[in-house]
């Protein structure tokens, strides 16, 4: 019976046009491998160079966000390894590439993060470009050593609104899901 689950999982991935999925701890070596695999997959799918470049740009930003922002949310070492893991799924759906990511985050920052995501989604393309330039010139780094440009850049390059959801796990932890569509 368990082996049928493998086929069911495979069939679901086929039905949903999944071209790449990974769940685990993200390392710099893994990021390089994922980009290499995606290059081959997009070539096989005949994706034009201009779109391929946009997909790579968004994918790199999504992967860097996962790499830099995976939270340690548990004191238990075994559970911490699980929670440091993240998920990425890439789908080829007609003319669209859909990139979905997921990772654990602390609940305490969700309200501010939600406001930031909502703000990014309200900005027109020229406003996104202006916000990006402003942040670049400001040169302020977060506690994690990032400038907060990733989500702005993802919205700019995808030319679409960011889809997102927070799934509460417990009173301290939620799972953050991001969905980016590139047409």
N, C-alpha and C positions, 0 to 999 in steps of 0.2 A: 504494500500500500504506500509506503514512504517513497518508493521510486516513482510512482505515478505523480507525486508532488513535483518532482523534477520536470517531468513533461508538462504538467499544468503551468508551472512557472515559465518554462520555455515558451509555451504557446501564448501565454499572456504577454510576454515580451514581444513576440512576433506580432500579435494582434495590435499592440500599442506602438509598433514601429520603433522599439528601443534599439539604438545602435551602439550604446555604451552604458554600462552601469557599474558602479563600484561602491562598496560599503566597507569602510575600514579606516585605519589611521592614515592620514595624508602626510606624505614626506615629499621633499623636493624631488627625489628620484621618481616617485610615483607621478608627480605632476608632469615631468618630462615624458614618461611612458604614455600617459593619457593623451598628451598632445600629439605624440607620434601616431598612436592608434587612430585618433580623430582625423589626422591628416590623410591616412590611408582610407578610412571609411568615407570621408567626404569626396575624395578622388574617385572611389568606386561608385559613389552616388551621382557623380557628374556635376557636383556643385560648382558654380562659376567662381572664378578667382576672387572677385570683389566681395561676394557674399561669404566665401570661405574665410577671407581676411577678417570680416566683421565677426564671424562665429568664433574664430580663434581669439580675437581681442576680448570678447565677452567671456569666453571659456576661461582664458587666463585670469581675468579679474575674479570670476566666480571661484576658481581654484585657489587663488591667492587669499580671497576672503575666508575660505574654509581653512586654509593653512594657518593664517594669522589669527583667526577669531574663534577657533574651537576653544570652548571654555572647559576648565576643570571645575566640575560642579559637585564632586563627591570626594569625601576623605578616604573611602574604601578603595584600595589600589585596583582591585579587579573591576569594580564598577567604574572607576575613573578611566581605565583603558577603554571600556565600552563607550563611555560618554565622550571620550576624545575622538572617537571614530565619527566619521561623517559619511554622507551619502551624496552621490552625484548620478544623475540619470540624464542621458541625452537621447532625444527622439527626433526622427526625421518624419515629419507629418506633411506630406504633399510638398508645398513650396516652403514650408517652415521648418526651422530647427528649434526645438524646445529644450532648454537646459533647466534642470531642476536640481536644487541642492537642499540638504538638510543637515542640521547640526544642533547639539544641545547648547542652550544659553541660560544664564541666570535670569530669573524673573525680575530682579530689581532694575534692570535696564530696559525692559520691554516697552514701557510707556514712552520714554524718550526715543527709542529706536523706531517705534511705530510712527511717532510724529515726524521723524526724519524721512522715513519711507514715504509717508503720505505727502510730505512737502515735495520730495523729488518727483512724485507722480503728478503733481500739479504744474510742474514747470514745462514750458514750451521748449522746443529744441534750442532756440537762441538763448533762453534763460539757463538751460542746463550748461551750455557752452560758457556762459558768463560766470555761473557758479563754480564751474570747474577751474576757470582761469583765476578767479578770486581765491579759491582754496590753494591753488598752486603758488600764487604770489604771497599768500599769508604764511606759508611754510611752517605751519604749526603741526606738530606730531602728537598723536594720541599716546596713551600709556603703552600701547602695543607697538609703537614706532611707525604707525601708518598715518597718512594725512587725511583720511576720510574721503578719498576720491573714488574709491572702488564702485560704490553703488551709483554715484553720479555718472561715472564713465560707462557702467553697464547700461544705464538708461539711455545715455547718448548714443552708444554704438548699436544697441538693439533697435532703437527708434520706436520703442514700445514702453508702455507702463510696466512697472515691476509688480508681479503677483507675489503675495506673501501671506503667511499665516503662522500663528504661534499656537502650538498645541501644548497645553499645560500638562506636565508630567506629575508634579507634586508642588508643594508650596514654595519650593526654592528653584525649580527647574522647569523649563519648557523646551520644546523642540521647534526650531525655527525652520520654516520651509520657504524657499525662494523659487519662483518660476519666471523664466525669461524667454520671450519669444523673439526669434529673429526671422524676419520675412524676406 
